[in-house]
């Protein structure tokens, strides 16, 4: 099969890396890709959000299957457009991807189908949002309704911080139109866990659990990022908790979407809080998380191409795959200043040495005059396995030691911050 993966970050590198291991994939392409992806797939110069351009390229080059990985093209209906052109695609259609594209929609879905989540209200008028914040007090959570690159959520410890966040989203348009509507919700407490799950419109099969580290600095300090590292599986996600999540959250969510005429085929990202009252949904995403994907797919024992096909065709319950009896750690190496201003084009050294003991997934890299250079905020995801979580974490940090680029920044407490 000739397969195209849409996207160009660390998540897409992990997907390409795993698909390249499938005997069914004879040719692999990625649009737009990056310098690391270019080592396992042919990179194509089409923007991930260019729906018409992507469909045209896939048709002109006779692709047998397209994997749409990022949130923006899913929300824009790329899967709908590919399928309409007769090209099989992996990922939810736009009417199902709305569970990520609109936080207000997903909260209403949870309320209607009694899926546990935080108490909330939705606002389109700033004065009413500010009054509600004043009335509720802090800590409180302010969320931009639409897509905001994983940065549209503010956990405010004071009323003033919450009001500032609401003003920045609704008045200053910090996230463009994504912040025209905001969801304000109670601040839940407990460990935060991610469970990615394959879904085929009816069946749901959870992957091994993981835990992202969103804050930029050690001790969960600093601004929110797209993710500074991930571990899998975290110890807090016990078999008892997993059973409750399947029965109270995962299966009901997929059933709810089907009942609403929005069958979900693809990966559902369940962001969970293990509260004193039991597991609750923090957020849904409509695709693999990044960097959770890098850690989780490293532990997959099975053919990813077969799983993608089963998700699309509604045969997920018959798909044959399992999870390794190991743990994984993905350590993100970022540009200095990320998630704010940072430099690009800095030469990267030590990649070959690091690759001897870990898989180095490229997130923001490019090739310039034969040299791999930085080309984003999150640059690399050094991903290692171990027989225990402690070993996996130690192996990832050890593997990252030879890597160097100007102003390189990473957290030193991945796996120890919760």
C-alpha positions as CSV (number, residue, x, y, z in Angstrom):
1,X,0.0,0.0,0.0
2,X,1.0,3.6,-0.7
3,X,0.3,5.5,2.5
4,X,0.4,9.3,3.2
5,X,0.6,10.7,6.7
6,X,-0.5,14.3,7.1
7,X,1.5,16.5,9.6
8,X,5.1,17.3,10.4
9,X,5.7,17.0,14.2
10,X,6.9,14.4,16.7
11,X,3.5,12.6,16.7
12,X,3.7,12.2,12.9
13,X,7.3,10.9,13.2
14,X,6.1,8.3,15.6
15,X,3.2,7.3,13.4
16,X,5.5,7.1,10.3
17,X,8.1,5.1,12.3
18,X,5.5,2.5,13.3
19,X,3.8,2.3,9.9
20,X,7.2,1.8,8.3
21,X,7.4,-1.5,10.3
22,X,4.2,-2.8,8.6
23,X,4.8,-5.3,5.8
24,X,1.6,-3.9,4.2
25,X,3.1,-0.4,3.7
26,X,5.2,-0.5,0.6
27,X,5.7,3.2,0.1
28,X,5.3,5.9,2.8
29,X,4.9,9.6,2.4
30,X,4.5,12.5,4.8
31,X,3.2,16.0,4.2
32,X,4.9,18.3,5.1
33,X,7.1,16.1,7.3
34,X,10.4,17.1,8.9
35,X,14.1,16.2,8.8
36,X,13.6,13.1,11.0
37,X,10.5,11.9,9.2
38,X,12.6,12.1,5.9
39,X,14.6,9.2,7.2
40,X,11.6,6.8,7.1
41,X,9.2,8.5,4.6
42,X,9.3,10.7,1.5
43,X,8.4,14.2,2.5
44,X,5.9,16.2,0.4
45,X,5.7,20.0,0.4
46,X,2.0,20.4,1.1
47,X,0.8,22.2,4.2
48,X,-1.1,20.0,6.7
49,X,-4.1,22.5,6.6
50,X,-4.3,22.6,2.7
51,X,-7.3,20.3,2.3
52,X,-7.7,20.8,-1.4
53,X,-4.0,20.5,-2.1
54,X,-3.7,17.4,0.0
55,X,-6.6,15.6,-1.7
56,X,-5.2,16.6,-5.1
57,X,-1.7,15.3,-4.3
58,X,-3.1,12.1,-2.9
59,X,-5.3,11.5,-6.0
60,X,-2.5,12.5,-8.4
61,X,0.0,10.1,-6.7
62,X,-2.5,7.2,-6.3
63,X,-2.4,7.0,-2.5
64,X,-4.1,3.9,-1.1
65,X,-4.6,5.3,2.3
66,X,-4.1,8.6,4.1
67,X,-3.6,9.1,7.9
68,X,-4.8,12.6,9.0
69,X,-2.9,13.1,12.3
70,X,-3.2,16.8,13.4
71,X,-6.3,18.5,14.9
72,X,-6.7,21.4,12.4
73,X,-7.1,19.4,9.2
74,X,-9.5,17.0,11.0
75,X,-11.6,20.0,12.1
76,X,-11.4,21.4,8.5
77,X,-12.9,18.2,7.1
78,X,-9.9,16.6,5.4
79,X,-11.1,13.1,6.1
80,X,-14.5,14.0,4.6
81,X,-12.8,15.4,1.5
82,X,-10.5,12.4,1.0
83,X,-13.3,9.9,1.4
84,X,-15.4,11.9,-1.1
85,X,-12.6,11.6,-3.6
86,X,-12.5,7.9,-3.1
87,X,-9.4,7.8,-1.0
88,X,-9.6,5.8,2.3
89,X,-8.5,7.8,5.3
90,X,-7.9,7.4,9.0
91,X,-9.3,9.9,11.4
92,X,-12.7,11.3,12.4
93,X,-14.9,13.2,10.0
94,X,-15.4,16.9,10.9
95,X,-18.7,16.3,12.6
96,X,-17.0,13.9,15.0
97,X,-13.8,15.9,15.3
98,X,-15.9,18.7,16.9
99,X,-15.3,17.0,20.3
100,X,-11.9,18.7,20.1
101,X,-12.8,21.7,17.9
102,X,-15.4,22.9,20.3
103,X,-15.0,22.6,24.0
104,X,-18.6,23.9,24.5
105,X,-19.9,21.0,22.3
106,X,-18.0,18.4,24.2
107,X,-19.2,19.7,27.6
108,X,-22.8,19.7,26.4
109,X,-22.3,16.1,25.1
110,X,-21.0,15.0,28.5
111,X,-23.8,16.7,30.3
112,X,-26.5,15.1,28.0
113,X,-25.1,11.6,28.3
114,X,-24.0,11.8,32.0
115,X,-20.3,11.4,31.4
116,X,-18.4,12.6,34.5
117,X,-16.7,16.0,34.1
118,X,-16.2,19.3,35.9
119,X,-19.1,21.7,36.6
120,X,-19.0,24.5,34.0
121,X,-20.7,27.3,32.2
122,X,-20.2,28.6,28.6
123,X,-19.9,32.3,27.8
124,X,-19.9,34.5,24.7
125,X,-20.1,37.8,26.5
126,X,-17.1,39.0,28.5
127,X,-19.0,40.9,31.2
128,X,-21.0,37.8,32.1
129,X,-17.9,35.6,32.1
130,X,-16.2,38.1,34.5
131,X,-19.2,38.1,36.8
132,X,-19.3,34.3,36.9
133,X,-15.6,34.2,37.8
134,X,-16.1,36.7,40.6
135,X,-19.1,34.7,41.9
136,X,-17.3,31.3,41.7
137,X,-13.9,32.4,43.1
138,X,-10.5,30.7,42.5
139,X,-8.9,28.3,41.6
140,X,-10.9,28.2,38.4
141,X,-10.2,27.0,34.8
142,X,-10.7,29.2,31.7
143,X,-10.7,27.5,28.3
144,X,-10.9,28.9,24.8
145,X,-13.7,27.0,23.0
146,X,-11.8,26.3,19.8
147,X,-8.4,25.0,18.8
148,X,-5.4,26.8,20.3
149,X,-2.4,24.5,19.8
150,X,-2.9,23.0,23.3
151,X,-2.3,26.4,24.9
152,X,-5.9,27.6,25.2
153,X,-6.4,26.5,28.8
154,X,-5.6,28.6,31.9
155,X,-5.7,27.1,35.4
156,X,-6.0,30.4,37.3
157,X,-5.0,30.4,41.0
158,X,-6.6,33.8,41.6
159,X,-9.7,35.6,40.5
160,X,-7.6,38.3,38.8
161,X,-5.6,35.8,36.8
162,X,-8.9,34.2,35.6
163,X,-10.3,37.5,34.6
164,X,-7.1,38.4,32.7
165,X,-7.3,35.1,30.9
166,X,-10.9,35.7,29.9
167,X,-10.1,39.2,28.7
168,X,-7.1,37.9,26.6
169,X,-9.2,35.3,25.0
170,X,-12.5,37.2,24.4
171,X,-11.4,40.8,24.0
172,X,-7.7,40.7,22.9
173,X,-8.3,37.7,20.6
174,X,-5.2,36.0,21.9
175,X,-6.3,32.8,20.1
176,X,-8.3,34.5,17.3
177,X,-11.8,33.4,16.9
178,X,-11.1,30.2,19.0
179,X,-11.5,32.4,22.1
180,X,-14.8,34.2,21.1
181,X,-16.6,31.6,23.3
182,X,-15.0,30.5,26.6
183,X,-15.8,27.6,28.9
184,X,-15.3,28.3,32.6
185,X,-15.2,25.3,34.9
186,X,-14.4,24.2,38.4
187,X,-10.8,23.3,39.1
188,X,-10.7,19.6,39.7
189,X,-7.9,18.0,41.8
190,X,-6.0,14.8,41.4
191,X,-3.5,13.2,39.1
192,X,-4.0,14.0,35.4
193,X,-3.8,11.0,33.0
194,X,-4.2,10.6,29.3
195,X,-5.7,7.5,27.7
196,X,-5.7,7.4,23.9
197,X,-8.2,4.9,22.5
198,X,-8.8,3.5,19.1
199,X,-12.5,3.8,17.9
200,X,-14.3,2.4,14.9
201,X,-17.7,4.2,15.3
202,X,-19.0,1.6,17.8
203,X,-16.1,-0.3,19.5
204,X,-13.4,1.3,21.6
205,X,-10.0,-0.2,22.5
206,X,-8.0,1.9,25.0
207,X,-4.2,2.0,24.5
208,X,-1.8,1.9,27.4
209,X,-2.2,4.9,29.6
210,X,0.2,7.8,29.7
211,X,0.9,11.1,31.4
212,X,1.9,14.4,29.8
213,X,3.8,17.2,31.4
214,X,2.3,20.5,30.1
215,X,4.2,23.2,32.1
216,X,7.4,24.5,30.7
217,X,9.5,24.2,33.8
218,X,10.3,21.7,36.6
219,X,7.8,21.3,39.4
220,X,4.9,22.0,36.9
221,X,5.8,25.7,36.9
222,X,5.7,28.2,34.0
223,X,3.4,28.6,31.0
224,X,1.5,25.7,29.4
225,X,3.2,24.1,26.4
226,X,2.2,21.5,23.9
227,X,3.9,19.0,26.2
228,X,7.4,18.7,27.6
229,X,7.5,14.9,28.0
230,X,5.4,11.9,28.7
231,X,5.5,8.5,30.5
232,X,3.6,5.3,29.9
233,X,2.0,3.8,31.9
234,X,1.7,6.1,35.0
235,X,1.3,4.2,38.3
236,X,-1.9,6.0,39.3
237,X,-3.9,4.4,36.5
238,X,-4.7,1.1,38.3
239,X,-6.8,-1.8,36.8
240,X,-9.7,-0.7,39.0
241,X,-9.5,2.9,37.7
242,X,-9.2,1.6,34.1
243,X,-12.4,-0.5,34.5
244,X,-14.4,2.5,35.7
245,X,-13.1,4.6,32.8
246,X,-14.1,2.1,30.2
247,X,-17.6,1.7,31.7
248,X,-18.3,5.3,32.7
249,X,-16.3,7.3,30.1
250,X,-14.8,5.6,27.1
251,X,-17.7,3.4,25.9
252,X,-20.4,6.0,26.7
253,X,-18.5,8.7,24.8
254,X,-18.2,6.6,21.6
255,X,-21.9,5.5,22.0
256,X,-23.0,9.1,22.5
257,X,-21.3,10.3,19.3
258,X,-22.9,7.4,17.4
259,X,-26.3,8.3,18.9
260,X,-25.8,11.9,17.8
261,X,-25.1,10.9,14.2
262,X,-21.4,11.6,14.6
263,X,-19.7,8.1,14.6
264,X,-16.1,8.5,15.6
265,X,-13.5,6.5,13.6
266,X,-9.9,7.2,14.7
267,X,-8.2,8.0,18.0
268,X,-10.0,9.6,20.9
269,X,-7.8,11.4,23.4
270,X,-9.3,11.2,26.8
271,X,-7.7,13.7,29.2
272,X,-8.7,12.5,32.6
273,X,-8.5,13.8,36.2
274,X,-8.5,11.1,38.9
275,X,-10.5,13.1,41.4
276,X,-11.5,12.0,45.0
277,X,-14.9,11.3,43.5
278,X,-13.6,9.1,40.7
279,X,-12.3,9.7,37.2
280,X,-13.6,12.7,35.3
281,X,-13.0,14.1,31.8
282,X,-10.8,17.2,31.6
283,X,-10.9,17.3,27.8
284,X,-11.4,15.3,24.6
285,X,-9.1,15.5,21.6
286,X,-9.8,13.9,18.3
287,X,-6.3,12.5,17.6
288,X,-3.1,11.1,19.1
289,X,-1.7,13.4,21.8
290,X,1.9,14.7,21.4
291,X,4.2,13.7,23.1
292,X,2.0,10.9,24.5
293,X,1.9,9.2,21.1
294,X,5.7,8.8,21.0
295,X,5.7,6.9,24.3
296,X,2.5,4.9,23.7
297,X,3.3,3.7,20.1
298,X,6.8,2.6,21.4
299,X,4.9,0.0,23.5
300,X,2.5,-1.2,20.8
301,X,2.9,-4.8,19.8
302,X,1.0,-5.1,16.5
303,X,0.7,-3.8,13.0
304,X,-0.5,-0.1,13.1
305,X,-1.7,-0.3,9.5
306,X,-4.0,-3.1,10.4
307,X,-5.4,-1.2,13.3
308,X,-6.0,2.0,11.2
309,X,-7.8,-0.1,8.6
310,X,-10.0,-1.8,11.3
311,X,-10.9,1.6,12.8
312,X,-12.1,2.8,9.4
313,X,-13.9,-0.4,8.5
314,X,-15.7,-1.0,11.9
315,X,-13.8,-4.2,12.7
316,X,-11.7,-3.0,15.7
317,X,-13.1,-5.7,18.0
318,X,-11.3,-8.3,15.8
319,X,-8.0,-6.5,15.4
320,X,-5.0,-8.4,16.8
321,X,-2.6,-6.3,18.9
322,X,-1.3,-6.0,22.5
323,X,1.0,-3.9,24.6
324,X,4.6,-4.7,25.7
325,X,5.2,-5.5,29.4
326,X,7.5,-2.5,29.6
327,X,7.4,1.3,30.3
328,X,8.3,4.2,28.1
329,X,9.5,7.8,28.6
330,X,9.5,10.5,26.0
331,X,11.7,13.5,27.0
332,X,11.1,16.7,24.9
333,X,14.1,18.8,24.1
334,X,12.9,22.3,23.3
335,X,14.2,25.6,22.0
336,X,15.2,28.2,24.7
337,X,12.2,30.6,25.2
338,X,9.6,28.0,24.2
339,X,6.5,28.4,24.4
340,X,7.1,32.1,23.8
341,X,9.8,33.5,21.4
342,X,12.6,31.2,20.3
343,X,15.3,31.0,17.6
344,X,15.2,28.6,14.6
345,X,18.1,27.3,12.5
346,X,20.4,26.2,15.3
347,X,22.6,23.2,14.3
348,X,21.9,20.0,16.3
349,X,24.7,17.6,17.3
350,X,24.7,14.2,19.0
351,X,21.7,12.7,17.2
352,X,23.5,9.6,16.0
353,X,24.9,8.8,19.4
354,X,21.5,9.3,21.1
355,X,19.9,7.0,18.5
356,X,22.0,4.0,19.6
357,X,20.0,3.6,22.9
358,X,16.7,5.4,22.2
359,X,14.4,6.4,19.4
360,X,14.8,10.2,18.7
361,X,11.6,11.5,17.2
362,X,11.9,14.8,15.4
363,X,9.3,17.4,16.2
364,X,10.7,20.8,15.0
365,X,13.7,20.1,12.7
366,X,14.8,20.8,9.2
367,X,17.8,20.0,7.0
368,X,20.0,22.9,5.9
369,X,23.1,22.3,3.8
370,X,23.3,18.7,5.0
371,X,23.0,19.7,8.6
372,X,19.9,19.0,10.8
373,X,18.8,22.3,12.5
374,X,16.1,23.4,14.9
375,X,12.9,24.5,13.2
376,X,10.3,24.8,16.0
377,X,9.6,25.2,19.7
378,X,9.6,21.5,20.6
379,X,12.6,20.1,18.7
380,X,13.1,16.4,19.6
381,X,11.4,13.7,21.7
382,X,14.0,11.2,23.0
383,X,12.0,8.1,23.7
384,X,13.3,5.1,25.6
385,X,11.9,1.9,27.1
386,X,12.7,0.1,30.3
387,X,11.5,-2.9,32.3
388,X,10.2,-0.4,34.9
389,X,9.1,3.2,34.7
390,X,12.2,4.3,36.6
391,X,14.5,2.5,34.1
392,X,12.6,4.0,31.1
393,X,13.0,7.5,32.5
394,X,16.7,7.0,33.3
395,X,17.3,5.5,29.9
396,X,15.7,8.5,28.1
397,X,17.8,11.1,30.1
398,X,20.9,9.1,29.5
399,X,20.2,8.8,25.8
400,X,19.6,12.6,25.5
401,X,23.0,13.5,27.0
402,X,25.0,13.7,23.8
403,X,22.4,15.9,22.1
404,X,23.1,19.6,22.0
405,X,21.9,22.8,20.2
406,X,22.0,26.5,21.2
407,X,19.7,27.3,24.2
408,X,18.4,23.8,24.4
409,X,15.9,23.5,27.3
410,X,14.2,20.4,28.9
411,X,12.6,19.5,32.2
412,X,14.6,17.4,34.6
413,X,11.6,15.9,36.4
414,X,9.6,14.0,33.7
415,X,7.9,11.1,35.5
416,X,8.6,12.6,39.0
417,X,6.4,15.7,38.9
418,X,3.1,14.3,40.2
